[in-house]
């Protein structure tokens, strides 16, 4: 798989990104994108959000990203690298 590309969307009142967008990590989903809300604010209807280390080039997100109900992928993003649970 090619190196992941990350996009940060929107900004909160303090200039921090609201969303992280990245390529779907489920095999067989070429071109699909995933989007998660970044803390400290919750920006989506279900209230889930993830902590981000501030690194735009090689982000670390905690806790794990669980898209099992959407695309079936569950894993981690650490130092810009994805790994599957």
Rosetta constraint file for C-alpha pairs under 8 A:
AtomPair CA 4 CA 22 HARMONIC 6.98 0.50
AtomPair CA 4 CA 23 HARMONIC 6.60 0.50
AtomPair CA 4 CA 80 HARMONIC 7.51 0.50
AtomPair CA 4 CA 81 HARMONIC 7.63 0.50
AtomPair CA 5 CA 22 HARMONIC 6.13 0.50
AtomPair CA 5 CA 23 HARMONIC 7.04 0.50
AtomPair CA 6 CA 20 HARMONIC 6.84 0.50
AtomPair CA 6 CA 21 HARMONIC 5.79 0.50
AtomPair CA 6 CA 22 HARMONIC 4.95 0.50
AtomPair CA 6 CA 23 HARMONIC 7.77 0.50
AtomPair CA 6 CA 56 HARMONIC 7.70 0.50
AtomPair CA 6 CA 57 HARMONIC 7.66 0.50
AtomPair CA 7 CA 20 HARMONIC 5.81 0.50
AtomPair CA 7 CA 21 HARMONIC 5.07 0.50
AtomPair CA 7 CA 22 HARMONIC 6.59 0.50
AtomPair CA 8 CA 17 HARMONIC 5.82 0.50
AtomPair CA 8 CA 18 HARMONIC 7.29 0.50
AtomPair CA 8 CA 19 HARMONIC 5.60 0.50
AtomPair CA 8 CA 20 HARMONIC 4.78 0.50
AtomPair CA 8 CA 21 HARMONIC 6.31 0.50
AtomPair CA 8 CA 56 HARMONIC 8.00 0.50
AtomPair CA 9 CA 17 HARMONIC 5.86 0.50
AtomPair CA 9 CA 18 HARMONIC 6.06 0.50
AtomPair CA 9 CA 19 HARMONIC 5.02 0.50
AtomPair CA 9 CA 20 HARMONIC 6.44 0.50
AtomPair CA 9 CA 21 HARMONIC 7.50 0.50
AtomPair CA 10 CA 17 HARMONIC 5.49 0.50
AtomPair CA 10 CA 18 HARMONIC 5.26 0.50
AtomPair CA 10 CA 19 HARMONIC 6.53 0.50
AtomPair CA 11 CA 15 HARMONIC 5.06 0.50
AtomPair CA 11 CA 16 HARMONIC 5.10 0.50
AtomPair CA 11 CA 17 HARMONIC 4.38 0.50
AtomPair CA 11 CA 18 HARMONIC 5.29 0.50
AtomPair CA 12 CA 16 HARMONIC 5.44 0.50
AtomPair CA 12 CA 17 HARMONIC 6.40 0.50
AtomPair CA 12 CA 18 HARMONIC 6.18 0.50
AtomPair CA 17 CA 38 HARMONIC 7.10 0.50
AtomPair CA 18 CA 37 HARMONIC 5.85 0.50
AtomPair CA 18 CA 38 HARMONIC 5.30 0.50
AtomPair CA 18 CA 39 HARMONIC 7.44 0.50
AtomPair CA 18 CA 41 HARMONIC 7.51 0.50
AtomPair CA 18 CA 43 HARMONIC 6.82 0.50
AtomPair CA 19 CA 35 HARMONIC 6.53 0.50
AtomPair CA 19 CA 36 HARMONIC 5.60 0.50
AtomPair CA 19 CA 37 HARMONIC 4.64 0.50
AtomPair CA 19 CA 38 HARMONIC 5.48 0.50
AtomPair CA 19 CA 43 HARMONIC 7.95 0.50
AtomPair CA 20 CA 35 HARMONIC 5.59 0.50
AtomPair CA 20 CA 36 HARMONIC 5.43 0.50
AtomPair CA 20 CA 37 HARMONIC 6.57 0.50
AtomPair CA 20 CA 38 HARMONIC 6.86 0.50
AtomPair CA 21 CA 33 HARMONIC 6.64 0.50
AtomPair CA 21 CA 34 HARMONIC 5.58 0.50
AtomPair CA 21 CA 35 HARMONIC 4.38 0.50
AtomPair CA 21 CA 36 HARMONIC 6.66 0.50
AtomPair CA 22 CA 33 HARMONIC 5.66 0.50
AtomPair CA 22 CA 34 HARMONIC 5.43 0.50
AtomPair CA 22 CA 35 HARMONIC 6.59 0.50
AtomPair CA 23 CA 30 HARMONIC 8.00 0.50
AtomPair CA 23 CA 31 HARMONIC 6.91 0.50
AtomPair CA 23 CA 32 HARMONIC 6.06 0.50
AtomPair CA 23 CA 33 HARMONIC 4.58 0.50
AtomPair CA 23 CA 34 HARMONIC 6.04 0.50
AtomPair CA 24 CA 29 HARMONIC 6.47 0.50
AtomPair CA 24 CA 30 HARMONIC 7.47 0.50
AtomPair CA 24 CA 31 HARMONIC 7.57 0.50
AtomPair CA 24 CA 32 HARMONIC 5.39 0.50
AtomPair CA 24 CA 33 HARMONIC 4.98 0.50
AtomPair CA 24 CA 34 HARMONIC 5.39 0.50
AtomPair CA 25 CA 29 HARMONIC 7.47 0.50
AtomPair CA 25 CA 73 HARMONIC 6.50 0.50
AtomPair CA 25 CA 82 HARMONIC 7.72 0.50
AtomPair CA 26 CA 71 HARMONIC 6.76 0.50
AtomPair CA 26 CA 72 HARMONIC 6.74 0.50
AtomPair CA 26 CA 73 HARMONIC 5.31 0.50
AtomPair CA 36 CA 49 HARMONIC 6.79 0.50
AtomPair CA 36 CA 50 HARMONIC 7.26 0.50
AtomPair CA 37 CA 41 HARMONIC 7.95 0.50
AtomPair CA 37 CA 42 HARMONIC 6.38 0.50
AtomPair CA 37 CA 43 HARMONIC 5.67 0.50
AtomPair CA 37 CA 44 HARMONIC 6.64 0.50
AtomPair CA 37 CA 48 HARMONIC 7.00 0.50
AtomPair CA 37 CA 49 HARMONIC 4.78 0.50
AtomPair CA 37 CA 50 HARMONIC 6.25 0.50
AtomPair CA 38 CA 42 HARMONIC 7.03 0.50
AtomPair CA 38 CA 43 HARMONIC 7.66 0.50
AtomPair CA 38 CA 49 HARMONIC 5.28 0.50
AtomPair CA 38 CA 50 HARMONIC 4.91 0.50
AtomPair CA 38 CA 51 HARMONIC 5.93 0.50
AtomPair CA 38 CA 52 HARMONIC 6.54 0.50
AtomPair CA 39 CA 49 HARMONIC 5.65 0.50
AtomPair CA 39 CA 50 HARMONIC 5.49 0.50
AtomPair CA 39 CA 51 HARMONIC 5.19 0.50
AtomPair CA 39 CA 52 HARMONIC 7.08 0.50
AtomPair CA 40 CA 49 HARMONIC 7.91 0.50
AtomPair CA 40 CA 51 HARMONIC 7.25 0.50
AtomPair CA 41 CA 49 HARMONIC 7.48 0.50
AtomPair CA 42 CA 47 HARMONIC 5.52 0.50
AtomPair CA 42 CA 48 HARMONIC 6.55 0.50
AtomPair CA 42 CA 49 HARMONIC 5.61 0.50
AtomPair CA 43 CA 47 HARMONIC 6.92 0.50
AtomPair CA 43 CA 49 HARMONIC 7.49 0.50
AtomPair CA 44 CA 48 HARMONIC 6.93 0.50
AtomPair CA 44 CA 49 HARMONIC 7.98 0.50
AtomPair CA 50 CA 61 HARMONIC 6.25 0.50
AtomPair CA 50 CA 62 HARMONIC 5.64 0.50
AtomPair CA 50 CA 63 HARMONIC 6.42 0.50
AtomPair CA 51 CA 61 HARMONIC 5.58 0.50
AtomPair CA 51 CA 62 HARMONIC 5.17 0.50
AtomPair CA 51 CA 63 HARMONIC 7.20 0.50
AtomPair CA 52 CA 59 HARMONIC 6.83 0.50
AtomPair CA 52 CA 60 HARMONIC 5.87 0.50
AtomPair CA 52 CA 61 HARMONIC 4.80 0.50
AtomPair CA 52 CA 62 HARMONIC 6.72 0.50
AtomPair CA 53 CA 59 HARMONIC 6.36 0.50
AtomPair CA 53 CA 60 HARMONIC 5.60 0.50
AtomPair CA 53 CA 61 HARMONIC 6.79 0.50
AtomPair CA 54 CA 59 HARMONIC 6.80 0.50
AtomPair CA 55 CA 59 HARMONIC 4.78 0.50
AtomPair CA 55 CA 60 HARMONIC 7.29 0.50
AtomPair CA 57 CA 80 HARMONIC 6.99 0.50
AtomPair CA 58 CA 78 HARMONIC 7.64 0.50
AtomPair CA 58 CA 79 HARMONIC 4.71 0.50
AtomPair CA 58 CA 80 HARMONIC 3.69 0.50
AtomPair CA 58 CA 81 HARMONIC 7.41 0.50
AtomPair CA 59 CA 77 HARMONIC 7.11 0.50
AtomPair CA 59 CA 78 HARMONIC 6.44 0.50
AtomPair CA 59 CA 79 HARMONIC 5.20 0.50
AtomPair CA 59 CA 80 HARMONIC 4.86 0.50
AtomPair CA 60 CA 77 HARMONIC 5.44 0.50
AtomPair CA 60 CA 78 HARMONIC 4.24 0.50
AtomPair CA 60 CA 79 HARMONIC 5.05 0.50
AtomPair CA 60 CA 80 HARMONIC 6.32 0.50
AtomPair CA 61 CA 65 HARMONIC 7.97 0.50
AtomPair CA 61 CA 76 HARMONIC 7.20 0.50
AtomPair CA 61 CA 77 HARMONIC 5.57 0.50
AtomPair CA 61 CA 78 HARMONIC 6.46 0.50
AtomPair CA 62 CA 76 HARMONIC 7.62 0.50
AtomPair CA 62 CA 77 HARMONIC 7.79 0.50
AtomPair CA 63 CA 76 HARMONIC 7.55 0.50
AtomPair CA 64 CA 74 HARMONIC 7.19 0.50
AtomPair CA 64 CA 75 HARMONIC 5.55 0.50
AtomPair CA 64 CA 76 HARMONIC 4.78 0.50
AtomPair CA 64 CA 77 HARMONIC 7.37 0.50
AtomPair CA 65 CA 74 HARMONIC 5.72 0.50
AtomPair CA 65 CA 75 HARMONIC 5.47 0.50
AtomPair CA 65 CA 76 HARMONIC 5.89 0.50
AtomPair CA 65 CA 77 HARMONIC 7.70 0.50
AtomPair CA 66 CA 73 HARMONIC 6.54 0.50
AtomPair CA 66 CA 74 HARMONIC 4.39 0.50
AtomPair CA 66 CA 75 HARMONIC 6.54 0.50
AtomPair CA 67 CA 71 HARMONIC 5.78 0.50
AtomPair CA 67 CA 72 HARMONIC 5.72 0.50
AtomPair CA 67 CA 73 HARMONIC 5.12 0.50
AtomPair CA 67 CA 74 HARMONIC 5.58 0.50
AtomPair CA 68 CA 72 HARMONIC 3.71 0.50
AtomPair CA 68 CA 73 HARMONIC 5.01 0.50
AtomPair CA 68 CA 74 HARMONIC 5.79 0.50
AtomPair CA 73 CA 84 HARMONIC 7.46 0.50
AtomPair CA 74 CA 84 HARMONIC 6.09 0.50
AtomPair CA 74 CA 85 HARMONIC 5.78 0.50
AtomPair CA 75 CA 82 HARMONIC 6.97 0.50
AtomPair CA 75 CA 83 HARMONIC 5.54 0.50
AtomPair CA 75 CA 84 HARMONIC 4.20 0.50
AtomPair CA 75 CA 85 HARMONIC 4.72 0.50
AtomPair CA 76 CA 82 HARMONIC 5.61 0.50
AtomPair CA 76 CA 83 HARMONIC 5.38 0.50
AtomPair CA 76 CA 84 HARMONIC 6.49 0.50
AtomPair CA 76 CA 85 HARMONIC 7.36 0.50
AtomPair CA 77 CA 81 HARMONIC 5.48 0.50
AtomPair CA 77 CA 82 HARMONIC 4.57 0.50
AtomPair CA 77 CA 83 HARMONIC 6.66 0.50
AtomPair CA 78 CA 82 HARMONIC 6.50 0.50
